[in-house]
Amino acid sequence: MTGRWGVLAVLCLARVSMGLHLQAVAAVAPFLMTDLGLGYGEVGTLIGVFVLPGAVLAVPAGLVSRRFGDTRTLLGTIVLLAIGTAGLAVSNGFWPALLARLIAGAGATLLTMQVAKTATDWFAGRELSRAMGFMLGTYPLGIAAVMVVLPLIARATSWRLAVALVAGSAIVVFAIVAACLRDPSRPPTVAGGARPKLGGISRREAALVLIAGASFSLINASYVIFTSFVPVALVRQGRSEIEAGVLVSWASWVLIVTPPLVGYLLDRWGGLTAWLLGSAVVGLLACLALPSLEPAWLWIVLFGMVMGPTAVGAVALPGEVLRPETRGPGFGLFFATNYVAFGVLPAAAGFLLDLTGSASIALLFDAVILLAFMALVIWFRFVQRPIISGRFS
């Protein structure tokens, strides 16, 4: 498969698969807590630790595809996801489950890096926001699917079988990627076959990528906290676990449409900064309103409609400042920054819920995260201004 849209289709499939593995814990959380005797803080840790390996692996991962090739790297990530999620299915306590999530998280780190780098290689300078919109828009499809299907399977059989099915689905994804994806003879946007070197990133690029990575981490953490702990709030309002899972899945279903649409509009008319700030305000209001104002579905849908496209904009920011020869290590730095906060914040939200007994506190914490995101976007644009950029060159 050599066409850039065909490559994007395979990358989207890989992102769907990652969504399945990421949200497997949240989807079966009530059953997992009962069987293994876990608290909300421990569940939040299992959710957040999935991306924590990225804090260590993301920078060297930026050079992995140069050594092994895009296709082999992507296949390796799928294998790690399958092994880790299979390990979770047979875990008999918190620590084995934690180890399993770390293994799967190592695969997730490399997969996220690989699809972002490959998409940027093929689409930089033309339709990049649209491509990122499709890629990130398909990712929540996996999250939505497990939030609907896994609680049903867990209730009918067991949470272990439900999680094992997620692990088994990786076999299908592996086969499709192996059959359809081929490395190009050389990356389309890298002239002369130049190899990126970590030391080639300028101080200005590094400063901007670090700020962009921090903003991206807050959007990701906000979305995961919302979809993981809103079901707790809904159950405490009298809904069943299954009904709560279906309602929360709506935040992910709408993401199938909105990121590509917003990506197209941003490519056509611009206005990225205004979108990032405005959508964060809407998400913040949804977090504050959901615990007490009905209808709950309205706030869930609004949150999903804006948060996915916001992530599209945030992940496109490095493409504005990185040169083709620094994209590999640059995206490594971007995702390393992302994974630090993304790995810690869901656990913090879970411990706050344990401490206070209130799901509203976890959502208030989410609102504070979105305030911090807006501050980082403003900081990014400030540093990016030519009068400021000279200080980082």
HUZIRA-V68081 format. One record per backbone hydrogen bond with DSSP energy under -0.5 kcal/mol. NH is the residue of the N-H (numbers start at 0). CO is the residue of the C=O. E is the energy in kcal/mol with one decimal. If there is no record, write none. Layout:
nh=NH co=CO e=E
nh=NH co=CO e=E
This chain:
nh=6 co=2 e=-2.3
nh=7 co=3 e=-2.1
nh=8 co=4 e=-1.8
nh=9 co=5 e=-1.7
nh=10 co=6 e=-2.2
nh=11 co=7 e=-2.6
nh=12 co=8 e=-1.9
nh=13 co=9 e=-2.0
nh=14 co=10 e=-1.9
nh=15 co=11 e=-2.2
nh=16 co=12 e=-2.1
nh=17 co=13 e=-1.9
nh=18 co=14 e=-2.0
nh=19 co=15 e=-1.6
nh=20 co=16 e=-1.7
nh=21 co=17 e=-2.9
nh=22 co=18 e=-2.0
nh=23 co=20 e=-0.7
nh=24 co=21 e=-0.5
nh=26 co=22 e=-2.2
nh=27 co=23 e=-1.2
nh=28 co=25 e=-0.8
nh=30 co=27 e=-0.5
nh=31 co=27 e=-2.7
nh=32 co=28 e=-2.9
nh=33 co=29 e=-1.6
nh=34 co=30 e=-2.3
nh=35 co=31 e=-2.6
nh=36 co=32 e=-1.4
nh=37 co=32 e=-0.9
nh=42 co=38 e=-2.1
nh=43 co=39 e=-2.9
nh=44 co=40 e=-1.8
nh=45 co=41 e=-2.2
nh=46 co=42 e=-1.9
nh=47 co=43 e=-2.8
nh=48 co=44 e=-2.9
nh=49 co=46 e=-0.7
nh=50 co=47 e=-1.6
nh=51 co=47 e=-0.5
nh=52 co=48 e=-0.7
nh=53 co=50 e=-1.5
nh=54 co=51 e=-2.0
nh=55 co=52 e=-1.3
nh=56 co=52 e=-2.8
nh=57 co=53 e=-2.2
nh=60 co=56 e=-2.5
nh=61 co=57 e=-1.1
nh=61 co=58 e=-0.9
nh=62 co=59 e=-1.8
nh=63 co=59 e=-0.6
nh=63 co=60 e=-0.8
nh=64 co=60 e=-0.7
nh=66 co=62 e=-0.9
nh=66 co=63 e=-1.0
nh=67 co=63 e=-2.5
nh=68 co=64 e=-2.2
nh=72 co=68 e=-1.9
nh=73 co=69 e=-2.3
nh=74 co=70 e=-2.4
nh=75 co=71 e=-2.1
nh=76 co=72 e=-1.8
nh=77 co=73 e=-1.6
nh=78 co=74 e=-1.8
nh=79 co=75 e=-2.0
nh=80 co=76 e=-2.2
nh=81 co=77 e=-2.2
nh=82 co=78 e=-2.5
nh=83 co=79 e=-2.5
nh=84 co=80 e=-2.4
nh=85 co=81 e=-2.3
nh=86 co=82 e=-2.2
nh=87 co=83 e=-1.8
nh=88 co=84 e=-1.7
nh=89 co=85 e=-0.9
nh=89 co=86 e=-0.6
nh=90 co=87 e=-1.2
nh=96 co=92 e=-1.7
nh=97 co=93 e=-2.5
nh=98 co=94 e=-2.3
nh=99 co=95 e=-2.3
nh=100 co=96 e=-2.3
nh=101 co=97 e=-1.9
nh=102 co=98 e=-1.9
nh=103 co=99 e=-2.3
nh=104 co=100 e=-2.5
nh=105 co=101 e=-1.9
nh=106 co=102 e=-1.5
nh=107 co=103 e=-2.2
nh=108 co=104 e=-2.4
nh=109 co=105 e=-1.8
nh=110 co=106 e=-2.5
nh=111 co=107 e=-2.8
nh=112 co=108 e=-2.2
nh=113 co=109 e=-2.5
nh=114 co=110 e=-2.7
nh=115 co=111 e=-2.0
nh=116 co=112 e=-2.5
nh=117 co=113 e=-2.6
nh=118 co=114 e=-2.3
nh=119 co=115 e=-2.1
nh=120 co=116 e=-2.3
nh=121 co=117 e=-1.9
nh=122 co=118 e=-2.0
nh=123 co=119 e=-2.1
nh=125 co=122 e=-2.3
nh=130 co=126 e=-2.4
nh=131 co=127 e=-2.8
nh=132 co=128 e=-2.0
nh=133 co=129 e=-2.2
nh=134 co=130 e=-2.5
nh=135 co=131 e=-2.9
nh=136 co=132 e=-2.1
nh=137 co=133 e=-1.7
nh=138 co=134 e=-0.9
nh=139 co=135 e=-0.9
nh=140 co=137 e=-0.9
nh=141 co=137 e=-0.8
nh=141 co=138 e=-1.0
nh=142 co=138 e=-0.9
nh=143 co=139 e=-3.2
nh=144 co=140 e=-2.3
nh=145 co=141 e=-2.1
nh=146 co=142 e=-1.9
nh=147 co=143 e=-1.4
nh=148 co=144 e=-2.9
nh=149 co=145 e=-1.4
nh=150 co=145 e=-0.6
nh=151 co=147 e=-0.7
nh=152 co=148 e=-2.1
nh=153 co=149 e=-3.1
nh=154 co=150 e=-2.3
nh=155 co=151 e=-2.2
nh=156 co=152 e=-2.8
nh=161 co=157 e=-1.8
nh=162 co=158 e=-2.3
nh=163 co=159 e=-2.4
nh=164 co=160 e=-2.0
nh=165 co=161 e=-1.1
nh=166 co=162 e=-2.0
nh=167 co=163 e=-2.4
nh=168 co=164 e=-1.7
nh=169 co=165 e=-0.7
nh=169 co=166 e=-1.0
nh=170 co=167 e=-1.6
nh=171 co=167 e=-0.6
nh=172 co=168 e=-1.7
nh=173 co=169 e=-2.8
nh=174 co=170 e=-2.1
nh=175 co=171 e=-2.1
nh=176 co=172 e=-2.6
nh=177 co=173 e=-2.6
nh=178 co=174 e=-1.9
nh=179 co=175 e=-2.2
nh=180 co=176 e=-2.4
nh=181 co=0 e=-0.7
nh=189 co=186 e=-1.5
nh=190 co=188 e=-0.7
nh=192 co=189 e=-1.2
nh=193 co=190 e=-1.4
nh=199 co=196 e=-2.1
nh=200 co=197 e=-1.3
nh=203 co=391 e=-0.7
nh=205 co=201 e=-2.6
nh=206 co=202 e=-2.5
nh=207 co=203 e=-2.3
nh=208 co=204 e=-2.8
nh=209 co=205 e=-2.4
nh=210 co=206 e=-1.8
nh=211 co=207 e=-2.6
nh=212 co=208 e=-2.8
nh=213 co=209 e=-2.0
nh=214 co=210 e=-2.2
nh=215 co=211 e=-2.4
nh=216 co=212 e=-2.1
nh=217 co=213 e=-1.6
nh=218 co=214 e=-1.8
nh=219 co=215 e=-2.3
nh=220 co=216 e=-2.7
nh=221 co=217 e=-2.5
nh=222 co=218 e=-2.2
nh=223 co=219 e=-2.3
nh=224 co=220 e=-2.7
nh=225 co=221 e=-2.3
nh=226 co=222 e=-2.5
nh=227 co=223 e=-1.7
nh=228 co=224 e=-2.3
nh=229 co=225 e=-2.0
nh=232 co=228 e=-1.5
nh=233 co=229 e=-2.6
nh=234 co=230 e=-2.6
nh=235 co=231 e=-2.1
nh=236 co=232 e=-0.8
nh=237 co=234 e=-1.7
nh=238 co=233 e=-2.0
nh=243 co=239 e=-2.6
nh=244 co=240 e=-2.3
nh=245 co=241 e=-2.3
nh=246 co=242 e=-2.5
nh=247 co=243 e=-2.5
nh=248 co=244 e=-1.6
nh=249 co=245 e=-0.7
nh=249 co=246 e=-1.2
nh=250 co=247 e=-1.5
nh=251 co=248 e=-1.2
nh=252 co=248 e=-2.3
nh=253 co=249 e=-1.9
nh=254 co=251 e=-0.7
nh=255 co=252 e=-1.7
nh=256 co=253 e=-1.1
nh=257 co=253 e=-2.2
nh=258 co=254 e=-0.7
nh=259 co=132 e=-0.5
nh=260 co=256 e=-1.7
nh=261 co=257 e=-3.0
nh=262 co=258 e=-2.7
nh=263 co=259 e=-2.2
nh=264 co=260 e=-2.2
nh=265 co=261 e=-2.7
nh=266 co=262 e=-2.3
nh=267 co=263 e=-1.9
nh=268 co=264 e=-3.2
nh=269 co=264 e=-0.5
nh=269 co=265 e=-1.7
nh=274 co=270 e=-2.1
nh=275 co=271 e=-2.7
nh=276 co=272 e=-2.3
nh=277 co=273 e=-2.5
nh=278 co=274 e=-2.7
nh=279 co=275 e=-1.4
nh=280 co=276 e=-1.6
nh=281 co=277 e=-1.7
nh=282 co=278 e=-2.4
nh=283 co=279 e=-2.4
nh=284 co=280 e=-2.3
nh=285 co=281 e=-2.1
nh=286 co=282 e=-2.0
nh=287 co=283 e=-1.8
nh=288 co=284 e=-2.2
nh=289 co=285 e=-2.2
nh=290 co=286 e=-0.6
nh=291 co=288 e=-1.2
nh=292 co=288 e=-2.8
nh=293 co=291 e=-0.5
nh=297 co=294 e=-0.7
nh=298 co=294 e=-0.9
nh=299 co=295 e=-2.0
nh=300 co=296 e=-2.6
nh=301 co=297 e=-2.4
nh=302 co=298 e=-2.2
nh=303 co=299 e=-2.2
nh=304 co=300 e=-2.6
nh=305 co=301 e=-1.6
nh=306 co=302 e=-2.5
nh=307 co=303 e=-1.3
nh=309 co=305 e=-1.6
nh=310 co=306 e=-2.0
nh=311 co=307 e=-1.7
nh=312 co=308 e=-2.1
nh=313 co=309 e=-2.2
nh=314 co=310 e=-2.5
nh=315 co=311 e=-1.0
nh=316 co=312 e=-0.6
nh=316 co=313 e=-0.9
nh=318 co=315 e=-0.5
nh=319 co=315 e=-0.6
nh=319 co=316 e=-1.6
nh=320 co=316 e=-0.6
nh=320 co=317 e=-1.4
nh=321 co=317 e=-2.7
nh=325 co=322 e=-1.7
nh=326 co=322 e=-0.5
nh=326 co=323 e=-1.0
nh=329 co=325 e=-2.2
nh=330 co=326 e=-2.9
nh=331 co=327 e=-1.5
nh=332 co=328 e=-2.3
nh=333 co=329 e=-2.3
nh=334 co=330 e=-2.7
nh=335 co=331 e=-2.1
nh=336 co=332 e=-2.0
nh=337 co=333 e=-1.8
nh=338 co=334 e=-2.6
nh=339 co=335 e=-1.2
nh=340 co=336 e=-1.0
nh=341 co=337 e=-2.1
nh=342 co=338 e=-2.0
nh=343 co=339 e=-0.9
nh=343 co=340 e=-0.5
nh=344 co=340 e=-2.8
nh=345 co=341 e=-0.6
nh=347 co=343 e=-2.0
nh=348 co=344 e=-2.4
nh=349 co=345 e=-2.1
nh=350 co=346 e=-2.5
nh=351 co=347 e=-2.1
nh=352 co=348 e=-1.9
nh=353 co=349 e=-2.3
nh=354 co=350 e=-2.5
nh=355 co=351 e=-2.4
nh=356 co=352 e=-2.8
nh=358 co=356 e=-0.5
nh=360 co=357 e=-0.7
nh=361 co=357 e=-0.8
nh=362 co=358 e=-1.5
nh=363 co=359 e=-2.3
nh=364 co=360 e=-2.5
nh=365 co=361 e=-1.5
nh=366 co=362 e=-1.9
nh=367 co=363 e=-1.9
nh=368 co=364 e=-1.8
nh=369 co=365 e=-1.7
nh=370 co=366 e=-1.6
nh=371 co=367 e=-2.0
nh=372 co=368 e=-2.0
nh=373 co=369 e=-1.9
nh=374 co=370 e=-1.7
nh=375 co=371 e=-1.9
nh=376 co=372 e=-2.1
nh=377 co=373 e=-2.0
nh=378 co=374 e=-2.0
nh=379 co=375 e=-2.7
nh=380 co=376 e=-2.1
nh=381 co=377 e=-1.9
nh=382 co=378 e=-2.5
nh=383 co=379 e=-2.1
nh=384 co=380 e=-1.0
nh=384 co=381 e=-0.6
nh=387 co=384 e=-1.2
nh=388 co=384 e=-2.8
nh=389 co=385 e=-1.2
nh=390 co=387 e=-1.8
nh=391 co=388 e=-2.0
nh=392 co=388 e=-0.5
nh=392 co=389 e=-0.6
